[in-house]
Structures are given as C-alpha cells and as structure tokens.
C-alpha cells in the first residue's frame, strides 16, 4: 500500500492563497506575452503582461523570504545529492514524499523564476531600443535593436520549451504519489503525515496582490476611457521634427509623409525631378526647394529617429533610390499579411491612405500599437 493511502494521512493547507494567486497570474501573464509577441498591434497587452510578471517576481522573492513555511526559499535549496536521490526514487516509483517542493521541483522553480526575470529585463531593453518607451527608452539606441530583440525572443523559446518538462514532472510525480499536484495548486491542500503543520491561508495578502494587479491594469489602460475621436494610443513616441512649409507644400495634395520614411537620396532625387513629380509639376522655386531639403535630408530614414526610419533605411539596398514608400522592402513586409478585404474597404483609399489604419500617421510616428485595421 502506498504511503499516501494510509489512514494516518490528513489533508492540510500547504500552498497559501498568495502562492496560488502568484502562480496562476504568472501563467496567465506568460501566456499573454507568448500569444501577442508576433503582432505588435497588441504590444500594449504584451508590455503590460511583462510588467505584471516583473511585479509578480518581486512579490515572490519577498514572499520567499517572509512568507509561510512551504513558500520560503529555505524549503527550495536541497543539495544535488538530494536531487539525484529524489530523481532515482521517482524513476523506481518510490520517491521520498515532500510536503512542499521536492528537491527537483525546487530547483526547477528557481530556474524558471530566474529565466523569466531575464526575459523581462531583456524585454524592457527591447522596448527601449525598438520603441523608445519604458524606463530605458531615453538611454537606448536603435542600432542595437536586432541583437536585443533576438536575445529576448530566444530566451522566451527556452522558457517555453521548459514548460512541457515542468508539466511532465507534475503529472509523473502526481501519478507516482497518487495525488493531483495540479489540484493542490488550485485548492492549496495536500495529503501529509500528521506531524506536519498546516500553514495559514493568508487570503488578505492574496487579495492585496490581486488588487495591485487590477490597479496596475486600470492605470495602464486608463487611456481607453480618455481617448478622443482618434482612438486609444497606448504608446506615444518622441515627437519628430516638423516643418510648416513641408506640411503646406506636401500636405496640399496628400498626407505629408514624414522624411523618416525614405532615405535622404530619395528625397533629393524627388526634388531634383520636381518637374515630373508622379506626373505633376510642383513648380517650386529655388528658395523653397532649399528650405524643404534643409528639413528633409537631416530627418530622413538614415537619422533613425524612430523604429520605422531605422528599419526602412536598413531594408533599402544602398544602390537603390525608391521614390515611393510602398517600394521599400520594409513597407512590403509589414503589409504583406493585410487581407485584401481591408484594402477594398470604402474608408481605405489605397496604400497612400496611411491614416485609415495608423492613428499617428500625420505625426510620422507609426507606432506599432497605434495601428488599427478598420472593420468596415
């Protein structure tokens, strides 16, 4: 007869409410990050979930020092000999029973927490590098963007592949011990020997933790309630330089596309050929051309003033001089997956109608999360 089926065992509270709330909030936040990482229209969800994870880890470290008995890190640290002995016992179907985390699970939890923290830190770096937002936004430069983005993504894949191992361990241990460990993380109760003490549920602490998470979400998404007719814009980047003359001359016929959207050589060629500007003669005098170029050339894509500028510049071959933004490889890549039904909508007047989808097109920012496809 297995030890867990002996009548002497009793069900007690092992995992207090704060630990269980932490665990399931972490699961939900990580899932949100993973489901939103490819579509930057949901960057606001991705970033909030990342910040939530950081807050949860801060709580968990604190609770690991001052929390209830089985939540403390003192219960996690077992020598490698104990880890090996437990693994061998698990393999033979006769492992030593632990009330809290077993030696293998304890180190696995610490690894996951450490890996998750590193992922979040690199995420804050990526947010600062690529988007110019977050606590590091003013300190980072775009040329480092691709490196940090790759680091952040690869670490997330490592953590993702570790999750099935974690779940397999939970299932295998539960079957060997004859007890659902998943259920224990929901109810907090486990079957143990009579001499083991029960921990208090600590529901008030759990309520505070949930309240802080909800308050964080309310503050983060307060813009939903104050957004004007232009819609909710969760991120607003650093304002780009503007020119009244440029806005007047270029905006009289179409959107005054900000110079960051093409290389300087493209703007130079465009004004050099102003007599045939896509079939029209601009009739600009020399002084006007000089003033326009004085604004356009320093603020072109090479300036890397924002993410679109940097990525457009690096997507255009150095021997190419595109005269249309829609000719740049970056524009094509970003718009390849736009369904034809969107282009066919009455309120979308072709590729030049950037404001139809981009709330910040007129400012030239083109923040990822400020892009909303019209529904028709």
N, C-alpha and C positions, 0 to 999 in steps of 0.2 A: 504494500500500500504506500502511495506517495505521501510525503510529509504533509502536503497541503490539504489532504483529505482527512487527516486525523481530527477528531472532535475537539482536541485541545486548542486548535487554531481559532482565532477570532478575527473579525473584520474591524479594522480601525482606520482612522483618518491618517494617511501618510503624506499625501500631496495637498498642501493647503490651497485655499482659493486663489491667492496671488500667483502661485506657481502655475496653476491650471490656466488662469487668465493670460499670464505671460506666454505660456506655450501655444495656446490657440490663436492669440493675437499675432504671435510671431509667424505661425503657419499661414494665417490669412495675409499678412503683410508680404511675406516672401512670395506667396502665390501671385499676389497683385503685381509685384515687381516683375516676376517672370512673364506674366501674361501681357504686360504692357511694354516690354523692353524694345520691341521691334517697331512699334507705331508711336512716333513722337507726338502725335495728336493727343495722346494720353500721358504725356510727360508729367503733368501735374499730379496724376494718380501715382505714377512711378516714384516721383520725388517725395510725395507725402508718405508713401509706404516706407521708403528708405529712411526718412527722418523718424518715422514711428519705430522702426527697427532699432535705430540708434538709441532712442529713448527707452525702449524695452530692455536693451542690453545694459544700459546704465542702471535701470531698476534691478535687473537680475544680478549684476555684480554686487549691488548694495544688499540685496536680499540674501545673496550667498554669504555675506558676512554677518548679518544681523537677523536673518530670518529664522524660521522654525527649523527643528533639528535636521530633517532629511533634505532640506533645501540648501543647507550650508555646504560650502566648498570643502569643508573638513571631511564630509562624507564621500567626496569625489576622489580624493587623492589616495590611490592604492599603489603599492609597488608593482613593478612589472611582473614579479613572480606571482602576485595575486591575480593579475590579469591573465597570465598564462594558465594558472591553475583553474580559473573560472572557465576559460575557453575550453580546456580539456574536459572539464566536468560537463559542460554544455554539449560537447561532441559525443560523450558517452551516455548522455541522458540522465546524469546525476550531478548537477551543479549545486554548489552551496547556495542556499537561499539568502538573499539580502533584502532587508526591509526597504531601503531606499535604492539608489542606483547601485547596480553591481559594478565591479571594477572596470569591465569593458565598456559599459554604458556611461560610466562617469567620465572616462577619458574621451569618449565619443562626443558627449555633450560639450565638454570643454573645447574640443576641436571645432565643432560646429559653431559655437559661440565666437571663437577667435576668427574663424574663416568668415563668418557673417559680418563681424566688425570690420575686417579688412576690406570686404566687398563694399560696405557702406562708405568707408573712408575714401576708397578709390572712386566711388560714385560721386561723392562731394567734389573730388578733384575734377572729374569729367564734367560735372555740372558747371564748375567754374571755368574750365577750359573751353568747352564747346558752346555753352550757352551764356557765359558771362554772368551767372547767377550764383546764389549761395554765399556762404562765408568766405570762400576763396575766389569769388568772381573777379575781384579787382586785382588779384595777385597772379592770375594765370594768363598764359599766352596761347593763342591758337596753334602755333607750330607744334606744340606737344600734344595736341588733341588726339591724334590717331593712336599714339602709344598708350596713353592712359585709358582710352576707350577699349582698346584690345585687352589690356590688363584686367579692367573691370569685368569685361564680358567673359574672359577665360576663367577667372576666379568664380564667377557665377556658375559656369558649367561644372567646375569641380564640385561646388557645393550641391548642385542639382544631382550629380551622379552619386553623391554620398547619401542622399536622402533614401533611395531604394535600399541601400545597405542598412541604414538605420531602421527602416520599416521591417526589413527581413529579420533583423535582430530582435525587434519587438515581437514579431509573430513566432519566431522559433523559440525564444525564451518563454513566451506565454504558453506555448503548447507543451514544452518540457515541464514547466511548473504547474500546468493545469489551471492557469489563471489568465484572464484577459488583461494585459497591461494597458491596452488602449482604453478599455473601460475604466481602469484605475486612474488614468489621466483625465477622465471625464468626471468621475464621481469623487476621486481623491482617496478611495478606500482600497485596502489590500488585506489579504489574509496573512496573519503573522502569528508567531508564538505568543503566549500570554504575557511574557515578561517585557515585551516591547511597549513603550509608552505611545499614546496617541498624541498627535500634535493638534493645537487649536486651529479651527478653520480660517481665522483671520479674514473674515468676509469684509470688514471695513477697509482693510488695506487693499483688497481686490477691487472694492467699489471706487476707491480713490484712483487706482490705476486705470480702470475703465473710464472714469470721469476725466482724467487728464488726457487720455487718448481722444475722447469725444471733444473736449475743449480744443485740442490741437487741430482736429478736423474742422471744427467750427471757425476757428481763426483762419486756417489755411484757405477755406472755401467761402470766406465771408464775401468775396468778390462776386459770387453768384447773386447775392441779394442787392448789391450796389451797382451792378453792371448797367450801363446805359444801353442805348439802342444799338451800339456797335457790338454788344455781346461781351461775354466774360473772357478776359485775357489774364490768365494766371501768372504769366511772366511778361515783364516789360523790360526790355534791354536798355543798354545805354543809348541815349539819343544820338542819332547820326547828324553830322554837319548838314545844314540846309542852305539853300540859296534861293532868294526870292526871284531873281532873274531866271534861274533854271526852272523853277516851278512855273513861272509865267510863260516862258518860251516853249518848254516841252509839254507842260500840262494843258496848253490851249487845244491840243488835238487828241491827247491820250494821257494815260497815267504817266506822271513824270517819274519814270523808273530811276531809282537812285543809282548814282555811279558805281556803287559797290557791286552791282550785278553784272558788270562786264570789265574786262581788263582795260587798262589805260589806252593801249594801242587801238582798241576797238572804238573808243570814244574819239580818239584823234582821227581815225580813218573816217568816222561818221561825219565829223565836222569838215574834214578835208573834202568830202564829197557831198557837201550840203546841197549842191545844185540838183542832186538826184537822190533825195532822201526818201527811199522806198517809193519813187515815182513822183515826188513833190520837190519843189524848190523852196528851201527855207528862207531865202533872201535875208540872211544875217550879215550885218556889216562887220568889219574887222574888229572894232572895239568890243562888240557883243560876243563874237567868237572868242576873243582873247579872255574876256571875263568868264565865259562859260567854261573854257578849258582850265582856267585857274581854279575853278571849283571841281571840275570833273576828274582831272588827272590825279591830284593828290588823294582823292577819295574813291578811286577805282578799286577793283577787286584785289589788286596787289596790296592795298592798305590793310587787309584783313581786319577791318573794323568790326565785323561780326562773322558768325558762322557761315552764312551763305557766301559772303565775299571770299573767305578763305577757301571754301570747297569749290566754288566756281573757278577761282584762279588756278587751283591745283588740278582741275578736271580738263582745262583747256590746254591743248598742246602749245608749246612756246612758239611754234611756227604758224599757228592758226590765229586769225583775226575775225572772230564771229561778230556780225553786226546785229544779230538778234539774240536775245537772252534765251529764246527757245532752241537755239542752235548749240548751246553749251551742253556737254555731256552730263554735267550735274543736274541741270534742269530736266533733261530727258529721263535720267534715272529716277528722279523724285516724282515724276509724273507718269511713269510707265504703268503703274498699277491703278491709276484713276479710271474708274469704269466709264465706258462710253456714254452711259445714261446721264452722267454728270455733265459732260461736255454738251449734251443735247438739250439740257435744261434751258428754259426760256430766259432765266436770270443770269445765265453764264454766256457771255458774248465772246467765246473763243479764248485762246491761250493768252491774249493780251489783257483779259479782264481779271487781273490778279485780285482786286478787292472782292470779287464774287466768293472767294474761298479764304483769302487771307485778311484777317481783321486789321492787320498793321501794315498792309501793302503800301499805303501812301507815305508812311514814315520810312519805308525801305528796310524794316527790321526783319520781317518774315520769320518770326519766332515759330518754332515747330508747333507748339501748343496753341498758337493763335490761328491755326488753320482748321476751318470747319467746312466740310463738304456740304453744300446746300442739298436739301432733301426734295426740293421741287414742290 
